[in-house]
Amino acid sequence: MLSEKILYDILNNINSGKLKNGDKLPTETQLMEKYNVSRSCVKNALTQLKKMGFAKSNKKGGTYINLVMESIKSYNVPVILPYCSNLSDTTGLFYNPKLLSGIQHFALNNNMNCQYYNYSGSISIKRNILEHLINEKPDGIIIYPKTYTEFTDIYSKLDILKIPICFIDRKFVSLSSPLITTDNYNAMKTLVKRLIKKGHKYIGFYGFYKSNFNPTTIIDRFKGYYDAHVESGLIVYPHLIFQHESVGFAISDYLYDCFFNNKEKNATAVACISDSLAYTLQIMLHRHNISIPNDVSIVGFDNVLNNNFIPYKLTTIEQDFYKIGHNAAKTIYNMINNQNVKDIYVPGKLIEGNSDISI
């Protein structure tokens, strides 16, 4: 909604320091012109901002930033995410802005300082960040891990120091720290059952690493794929499960042979663990003159592709990263305050497209 865009922009400006306590906000008319929206839309945003305690109005009709009193105890909770140094860069991981918005909005309302660290996919940078944070001894850490075997020395030190950790998307399984993620199991199960209902019996699974170190997100999605078959009375064929050392950059011939050049039954549909892999699959299919969805149906996961990349609307799952971020901030806040916490699985939303058809 447009009112949420106005609200998020103001909150992000508060968090970055561009807006400080006592600063006057633009008038309703100025905001209407800036965002090209109606007055009611602007009023909705400002009303919500006041309800959250970040603004107040005076008798003259102006609206001013009103931040939490400094006398209230504040918490230092760094956030470590893997990609996207420029949050406006659409080529980076799409979910960082939404994750950060969810985290920041809870943090601002609860006097938490959530500084963002970006390790750009670099293991060495991430290690340096974590080692720095051990010395800083923050009140808690929100982190997106790459694998569940990384930095055992770092995590064990944090565990010994009793520094609370909350994992996003996937977890380091040796720690009992809570995980906030999408309900990957039921989301993929929904996609595969949709394909089965359309008559598909030979459904490929695209997204396993050949090693045994697949992240929990992929494992949960595969479980959903597997159980959808079993509950429907269908066999899960091993030759339709794609495994490779490099999932996203596998040579097209290997990918083609896995699904469409078998001595056994070829795939009539493929469930991809991400929209980006669905795009990779589409490029390969195009090279082999295979049409989507007429020759093969595909479904993705993430809802980030549009018609600029693909000539059809992809059936996929939309993840609520704002809610994941908000729940992560709330969870670490509860951990700091010695309250019981648990893993949270946020439901995904089915986005129906025309990339999958009945056979």
C-alpha positions as CSV (number, residue, x, y, z in Angstrom):
1,M,0.0,0.0,0.0
2,L,1.1,3.5,-0.7
3,S,0.6,4.6,2.9
4,E,3.0,1.9,4.0
5,K,5.6,3.2,1.6
6,I,5.4,6.7,3.2
7,L,5.5,5.1,6.7
8,Y,8.5,2.9,5.8
9,D,10.4,5.8,4.3
10,I,10.0,8.0,7.4
11,L,10.9,5.1,9.7
12,N,14.0,4.3,7.7
13,N,15.0,8.0,7.8
14,I,14.6,7.9,11.6
15,N,16.7,4.8,11.9
16,S,19.5,6.2,9.6
17,G,19.6,9.5,11.6
18,K,18.3,11.6,8.8
19,L,15.3,12.5,10.9
20,K,16.0,13.3,14.6
21,N,13.9,14.0,17.6
22,G,12.0,17.2,17.2
23,D,12.4,17.5,13.4
24,K,9.4,18.7,11.6
25,L,7.9,16.4,8.9
26,P,6.8,17.7,5.5
27,T,3.2,18.9,5.4
28,E,0.4,16.7,4.2
29,T,0.3,18.6,0.9
30,Q,4.0,18.2,0.4
31,L,3.8,14.5,1.1
32,M,0.9,14.2,-1.3
33,E,2.9,15.9,-4.1
34,K,6.1,13.8,-3.3
35,Y,4.3,10.5,-3.4
36,N,1.5,11.4,-5.8
37,V,-1.1,10.1,-3.5
38,S,-4.4,11.3,-1.9
39,R,-4.6,13.1,1.4
40,S,-6.3,10.1,3.1
41,C,-3.3,8.0,2.1
42,V,-0.9,10.5,3.8
43,K,-3.1,10.8,6.9
44,N,-3.1,7.0,7.3
45,A,0.7,6.9,7.3
46,L,1.0,9.8,9.8
47,T,-1.7,8.3,12.0
48,Q,0.2,5.0,12.1
49,L,3.4,6.8,12.8
50,K,1.8,8.6,15.8
51,K,0.3,5.3,17.1
52,M,3.8,3.8,17.0
53,G,5.0,6.6,19.2
54,F,7.4,8.2,16.6
55,A,5.6,11.4,15.9
56,K,3.2,13.9,17.5
57,S,1.3,17.0,16.3
58,N,1.1,20.5,17.8
59,K,-1.7,23.0,17.9
60,K,-0.5,24.6,14.7
61,G,-1.0,21.4,12.8
62,G,2.6,20.5,12.3
63,T,3.9,16.9,12.8
64,Y,7.2,16.4,14.6
65,I,9.4,13.4,15.2
66,N,9.0,12.1,18.8
67,L,11.5,9.4,19.7
68,V,11.8,7.1,22.7
69,M,13.1,8.8,25.9
70,E,16.9,8.3,26.3
71,S,16.3,7.3,30.0
72,I,14.8,3.9,28.8
73,K,17.4,1.1,28.6
74,S,18.5,0.5,25.1
75,Y,19.8,-2.7,23.5
76,N,22.6,-3.2,21.0
77,V,21.6,-5.9,18.5
78,P,23.6,-6.1,15.3
79,V,22.1,-7.6,12.2
80,I,24.3,-9.7,9.8
81,L,23.0,-10.4,6.3
82,P,24.9,-11.8,3.3
83,Y,24.4,-9.6,0.3
84,C,23.3,-6.3,-1.1
85,S,25.5,-3.4,0.0
86,N,23.2,-1.0,-1.7
87,L,19.7,-1.7,-0.5
88,S,18.1,0.1,-3.5
89,D,20.0,-2.2,-5.9
90,T,17.5,-4.7,-7.3
91,T,20.3,-7.0,-8.5
92,G,21.1,-7.8,-4.8
93,L,19.2,-10.2,-2.7
94,F,15.7,-8.8,-2.9
95,Y,14.7,-9.6,0.7
96,N,17.2,-7.4,2.6
97,P,15.2,-4.2,2.5
98,K,12.0,-6.0,3.7
99,L,13.9,-7.9,6.4
100,L,15.6,-4.7,7.6
101,S,12.3,-2.8,7.6
102,G,10.7,-5.4,9.8
103,I,13.6,-5.5,12.1
104,Q,13.9,-1.7,12.3
105,H,10.3,-1.0,12.9
106,F,10.2,-3.3,15.9
107,A,13.6,-2.0,17.1
108,L,12.6,1.7,17.0
109,N,9.5,1.0,19.1
110,N,11.5,-0.9,21.7
111,N,14.7,1.2,21.9
112,M,16.9,-1.4,20.1
113,N,19.9,-0.3,18.1
114,C,20.1,-2.7,15.1
115,Q,23.2,-1.8,13.1
116,Y,23.3,-3.6,9.8
117,Y,26.4,-5.6,8.7
118,N,26.8,-6.8,5.1
119,Y,29.3,-9.5,4.5
120,S,28.6,-9.6,0.7
121,G,28.8,-13.4,0.6
122,S,32.4,-13.3,1.8
123,I,33.3,-15.9,4.5
124,S,36.4,-13.9,5.6
125,I,34.4,-10.7,5.9
126,K,31.8,-12.5,7.9
127,R,34.4,-14.0,10.3
128,N,35.9,-10.5,10.8
129,I,32.5,-9.1,11.7
130,L,31.7,-11.9,14.2
131,E,35.1,-11.6,15.8
132,H,34.6,-7.9,16.2
133,L,31.2,-8.4,17.7
134,I,32.6,-10.9,20.3
135,N,34.9,-8.1,21.5
136,E,32.0,-5.6,21.5
137,K,29.7,-8.0,23.5
138,P,26.4,-6.9,22.1
139,D,23.1,-7.7,23.9
140,G,22.1,-10.1,21.0
141,I,22.8,-10.9,17.4
142,I,20.4,-11.5,14.4
143,I,22.2,-13.4,11.7
144,Y,21.6,-15.1,8.4
145,P,24.1,-18.1,8.2
146,K,25.3,-19.5,4.9
147,T,25.7,-23.1,6.1
148,Y,25.1,-25.0,9.3
149,T,28.8,-26.0,9.8
150,E,30.4,-22.6,9.6
151,F,32.5,-20.9,12.3
152,T,32.1,-23.5,15.1
153,D,34.7,-21.6,17.1
154,I,32.9,-18.3,16.8
155,Y,29.5,-19.7,17.7
156,S,30.8,-21.6,20.6
157,K,32.4,-18.5,22.0
158,L,29.1,-16.6,21.7
159,D,27.4,-19.5,23.4
160,I,29.9,-19.5,26.2
161,L,29.5,-15.7,26.6
162,K,25.7,-16.3,26.7
163,I,25.1,-13.8,23.9
164,P,21.6,-14.5,22.5
165,I,21.5,-15.3,18.8
166,C,18.5,-15.5,16.5
167,F,18.8,-17.1,13.1
168,I,17.0,-15.9,10.0
169,D,16.0,-18.2,7.1
170,R,18.3,-21.1,8.1
171,K,20.1,-22.1,11.2
172,F,23.4,-23.4,12.6
173,V,22.0,-26.6,13.9
174,S,24.4,-27.2,16.8
175,L,22.9,-24.2,18.7
176,S,19.5,-24.2,20.3
177,S,19.0,-20.6,19.2
178,P,15.6,-19.9,17.6
179,L,15.0,-19.8,13.8
180,I,12.7,-17.4,12.1
181,T,11.9,-18.4,8.6
182,T,9.3,-19.1,6.0
183,D,7.3,-22.4,6.4
184,N,9.3,-23.9,3.5
185,Y,7.9,-27.3,4.0
186,N,4.2,-26.5,3.6
187,A,4.9,-23.9,0.9
188,M,6.7,-26.3,-1.4
189,K,4.1,-29.0,-0.5
190,T,1.4,-26.6,-1.7
191,L,3.2,-26.0,-5.0
192,V,3.8,-29.7,-5.7
193,K,0.3,-30.7,-4.8
194,R,-0.9,-28.1,-7.2
195,L,1.1,-29.7,-10.0
196,I,-0.2,-33.2,-9.0
197,K,-3.8,-31.9,-9.1
198,K,-3.1,-30.7,-12.6
199,G,-2.2,-34.3,-13.6
200,H,1.6,-34.3,-13.3
201,K,3.1,-37.6,-12.0
202,Y,6.7,-37.0,-13.0
203,I,7.8,-33.8,-11.2
204,G,11.5,-32.8,-11.0
205,F,13.1,-31.2,-8.0
206,Y,15.7,-28.6,-8.9
207,G,17.9,-27.3,-6.2
208,F,19.9,-29.9,-4.3
209,Y,23.7,-29.5,-3.8
210,K,25.5,-32.7,-4.4
211,S,27.3,-32.4,-1.1
212,N,25.5,-33.3,2.2
213,F,25.6,-29.7,3.4
214,N,22.4,-28.4,2.0
215,P,20.9,-25.6,4.1
216,T,17.8,-26.3,6.1
217,T,15.7,-24.2,3.7
218,I,16.4,-26.6,0.8
219,I,16.0,-29.7,3.1
220,D,12.6,-28.5,4.2
221,R,11.5,-27.7,0.7
222,F,12.5,-31.2,-0.4
223,K,10.6,-32.7,2.4
224,G,7.5,-30.8,1.2
225,Y,8.1,-32.1,-2.3
226,Y,8.6,-35.7,-1.1
227,D,5.5,-35.7,1.2
228,A,3.3,-34.2,-1.5
229,H,4.0,-37.2,-3.6
230,V,3.6,-39.8,-0.9
231,E,0.4,-38.3,0.4
232,S,-0.9,-38.4,-3.2
233,G,0.1,-42.0,-3.7
234,L,2.9,-41.1,-6.2
235,I,6.5,-42.5,-6.4
236,V,9.4,-40.1,-5.9
237,Y,11.8,-41.0,-8.7
238,P,15.5,-40.4,-7.9
239,H,16.4,-39.6,-11.5
240,L,14.1,-36.5,-11.3
241,I,15.9,-35.0,-8.3
242,F,18.6,-32.7,-9.5
243,Q,21.9,-32.7,-7.7
244,H,25.1,-30.8,-8.7
245,E,28.2,-29.2,-7.2
246,S,26.9,-25.8,-8.4
247,V,23.1,-25.6,-8.3
248,G,22.7,-22.2,-9.9
249,F,25.5,-22.5,-12.5
250,A,25.2,-26.1,-13.6
251,I,26.0,-26.7,-17.3
252,S,22.9,-26.8,-19.3
253,D,23.5,-30.3,-20.7
254,Y,23.6,-31.8,-17.3
255,L,20.4,-30.0,-16.3
256,Y,18.7,-31.1,-19.5
257,D,19.8,-34.8,-19.1
258,C,18.5,-34.9,-15.6
259,F,15.0,-34.0,-16.4
260,F,14.4,-34.4,-20.1
261,N,16.8,-37.0,-21.5
262,N,16.3,-40.0,-19.3
263,K,15.8,-43.6,-20.3
264,E,13.0,-43.6,-17.7
265,K,10.1,-41.1,-17.6
266,N,11.0,-37.5,-18.3
267,A,9.7,-34.7,-16.2
268,T,6.4,-33.0,-17.2
269,A,6.9,-30.4,-14.5
270,V,9.8,-29.1,-12.3
271,A,9.6,-27.6,-8.9
272,C,12.4,-25.1,-8.4
273,I,13.7,-24.0,-5.0
274,S,13.9,-20.4,-6.1
275,D,12.7,-18.1,-8.9
276,S,16.3,-17.6,-10.0
277,L,16.7,-21.3,-10.6
278,A,13.4,-21.2,-12.5
279,Y,15.0,-18.5,-14.7
280,T,18.1,-20.7,-15.2
281,L,15.9,-23.6,-16.1
282,Q,14.0,-21.5,-18.6
283,I,17.2,-20.5,-20.4
284,M,18.2,-24.1,-20.7
285,L,14.8,-25.1,-22.0
286,H,14.8,-22.4,-24.6
287,R,18.1,-23.7,-26.0
288,H,16.5,-27.1,-26.4
289,N,13.3,-25.7,-28.0
290,I,11.2,-26.7,-25.0
291,S,8.3,-24.4,-24.3
292,I,6.9,-23.3,-20.9
293,P,4.2,-24.2,-20.1
294,N,3.1,-26.1,-23.2
295,D,5.9,-28.7,-23.1
296,V,6.7,-28.6,-19.4
297,S,5.3,-26.8,-16.4
298,I,7.5,-25.1,-13.8
299,V,7.0,-23.4,-10.4
300,G,9.4,-21.2,-8.5
301,F,9.9,-19.9,-5.0
302,D,10.3,-16.2,-3.8
303,N,8.1,-14.2,-6.3
304,V,10.9,-11.9,-7.6
305,L,10.7,-12.4,-11.3
306,N,8.5,-10.4,-13.6
307,N,7.7,-10.3,-17.3
308,N,10.9,-8.4,-18.1
309,F,12.8,-11.7,-17.4
310,I,10.3,-14.4,-18.4
311,P,7.5,-14.4,-21.1
312,Y,4.9,-15.8,-18.7
313,K,3.7,-15.3,-15.1
314,L,5.5,-17.7,-12.8
315,T,3.6,-19.7,-10.3
316,T,5.6,-19.3,-7.1
317,I,5.6,-18.6,-3.4
318,E,5.9,-15.2,-1.9
319,Q,7.8,-15.0,1.4
320,D,6.8,-12.4,4.0
321,F,10.3,-11.1,4.8
322,Y,8.9,-8.0,6.6
323,K,7.1,-10.3,9.0
324,I,10.2,-12.6,9.3
325,G,12.4,-9.5,10.2
326,H,9.8,-8.2,12.7
327,N,9.5,-11.6,14.4
328,A,13.3,-11.9,14.5
329,A,13.6,-8.6,16.3
330,K,10.8,-9.4,18.7
331,T,12.4,-12.8,19.4
332,I,15.9,-11.5,20.2
333,Y,14.2,-8.8,22.4
334,N,12.4,-11.5,24.4
335,M,15.6,-13.5,24.7
336,I,17.5,-10.5,26.1
337,N,14.7,-10.1,28.6
338,N,14.9,-13.8,29.6
339,Q,11.5,-14.8,28.1
340,N,10.8,-18.1,26.5
341,V,11.2,-18.2,22.7
342,K,10.7,-20.8,19.9
343,D,11.2,-21.2,16.2
344,I,8.7,-19.3,14.1
345,Y,7.6,-20.5,10.6
346,V,5.9,-17.7,8.7
347,P,3.4,-19.0,6.1
348,G,4.2,-18.4,2.4
349,K,1.7,-17.0,0.0
350,L,0.9,-18.9,-3.2
351,I,1.1,-16.7,-6.3
352,E,-0.8,-18.3,-9.1
353,G,0.6,-17.8,-12.6
354,N,0.4,-19.5,-15.9
355,S,3.7,-21.4,-15.9
356,D,2.0,-24.6,-14.9
357,I,-0.9,-26.2,-16.8
358,S,-3.0,-29.3,-16.6
359,I,-2.0,-32.3,-18.7
